[in-house]
Amino acid sequence: MSGSVIQEKVAKLLSRQNGKPVLRPIKPLALKNEVASRKLKKGEATCVTEMSLLLACWKQNNFNNSVCSKEVSVFYTCVEKAQNKAKEKQGTQGRLLPKEANTLLKRFPNLSSEI
């Protein structure tokens, strides 16, 4: 679809039918050259039960690490699994961070004129 066809359609929508405009844009019909900076949502907490078991063991044994070695190892393996799972999930998302999108939009800006 060429640009002139799009402009004709927009002009038709903006024209008056029965005395009222069909479409009245509030903002200019052009994309901005920046994206809103939003923080990524953090995932839910992992390994909470293992951590609570470890803390309970430490409390019962006056924070002696040698007595609670089993709980420590279980907690660390859980943390490793959670980190690996997060890395796999992050790689498959395929989304750009807002900072990356802004640098690309600065390098390749949109047309500044309205359609």
C-alpha positions in Angstrom: 0.0 0.0 0.0 1.5 3.3 -1.0 1.6 6.4 1.0 -0.8 8.3 -1.2 -3.5 5.6 -0.7 -3.1 5.9 3.1 -3.3 9.7 2.9 -6.5 9.4 0.8 -8.1 7.1 3.4 -7.1 9.4 6.3 -8.5 12.4 4.4 -11.7 10.6 3.7 -12.1 9.8 7.5 -11.3 13.4 8.4 -13.9 14.8 5.9 -17.3 15.8 7.1 -20.2 13.5 6.7 -23.6 14.8 7.7 -21.9 17.9 9.1 -19.8 16.0 11.7 -16.2 14.9 11.3 -15.8 11.1 11.5 -12.4 11.1 13.0 -10.8 14.0 14.9 -7.2 13.3 16.0 -6.3 14.8 19.4 -2.6 14.3 18.9 -0.7 14.3 15.6 -0.9 11.0 13.7 2.9 10.3 13.8 4.9 7.9 15.9 7.3 9.3 18.5 11.0 8.8 18.4 11.1 7.4 21.9 9.6 4.7 24.1 8.4 5.2 27.7 11.1 4.0 30.2 9.4 1.3 32.2 10.9 -1.2 34.6 10.6 -4.8 33.8 8.3 -6.8 36.0 10.1 -8.9 38.5 9.1 -12.6 38.7 7.7 -14.2 41.8 10.0 -15.2 44.7 11.6 -18.6 44.3 13.1 -20.9 46.9 11.2 -19.4 49.8 10.5 -22.7 51.5 14.1 -23.8 51.2 15.2 -20.5 52.7 12.8 -20.7 55.6 14.0 -24.3 56.3 17.6 -23.1 56.3 16.8 -20.1 58.6 14.9 -22.4 61.0 17.9 -24.8 61.1 20.3 -22.0 61.8 18.1 -20.6 64.6 17.8 -24.0 66.3 21.6 -24.6 66.0 22.9 -21.1 67.0 23.8 -20.3 63.4 26.2 -23.2 63.1 26.7 -23.7 59.4 28.3 -27.2 59.7 25.1 -28.7 61.3 22.9 -27.2 58.5 25.0 -28.3 55.5 22.1 -30.3 54.0 19.7 -27.3 54.1 22.4 -25.0 52.7 23.1 -27.3 49.7 19.4 -27.7 49.0 18.9 -23.9 49.1 21.9 -23.4 46.7 20.7 -26.0 44.2 17.3 -24.4 44.2 18.8 -21.0 43.6 20.9 -22.4 40.7 17.8 -24.0 39.1 15.8 -20.7 39.4 18.7 -18.7 37.8 19.0 -21.1 34.9 15.2 -21.0 34.4 15.2 -17.2 34.4 18.1 -17.1 31.8 16.2 -19.5 29.5 13.0 -17.4 29.8 14.8 -14.1 29.2 16.5 -15.4 26.1 13.2 -16.5 24.4 11.2 -13.4 25.1 12.4 -11.6 22.0 11.6 -8.1 23.3 13.8 -5.0 23.3 14.5 -3.1 26.5 13.2 0.5 26.4 16.8 1.8 26.4 17.7 -0.3 23.4 14.5 0.7 21.6 15.3 4.4 22.2 18.8 4.0 20.8 17.5 2.4 17.7 14.8 5.0 17.3 17.5 7.8 17.6 19.5 6.0 14.9 16.5 5.5 12.6 13.9 8.2 13.4 10.3 8.1 12.2 9.0 10.5 9.7 8.2 13.8 11.5 5.3 14.8 9.2 1.8 13.9 9.9 0.1 11.3 7.7 
